[in-house]
């Protein structure tokens, strides 16, 4: 089935189309949820609630953008809701007078690391660091958007990103991938 046929089928509550959408997008969306959630069970919960929302709100998909991108945004929002519900984001702190340029991550390290290694490094980070890192570096959100999503200040978003990069660099150095 084409993507358009799948969308039309989901709008008609066709279970086969819904299953096909799930089977097509669940592996990628599960990986996205896993980047935000430390526990596999939490990522699974996010995935289930996200696809429930996809099928429930399919009529709000305007077809102006990509269907995959629309689903991705739902998965990210569901992940953030789970983190907020567990109050894991309330521990974010704001730093002042930090030089962001002093915390770069070597590009060569990413090429050598397997996906599982990267997930393990992200899992080692505090929730606030990991969440801001994912939103900024991987999803491409701006600090103002992150601040609004997480209900934190822009400076807190920036400092959490700096601290995440610093922590990631330290971990890479321990593994022998940096400096």
Secondary structure, 3 states (H helix, E strand, C coil): CCHHHHHHHHHCCCHHHHHHHHHHHHHHHHHHHHHHCCCHHHHHHHHHHHHHHHHHCHHHCCCCCCHHHHHHHHHHHHHHHHHHHCCHHHHCCCCCCCCHHHCCCCHHHHHHCCHHHHHHHHHCCCHHHHHHHHHHHHCCCCHHHHHHHHCCCHHHHHHHHHHHHHHHHHHHHHCCCCC
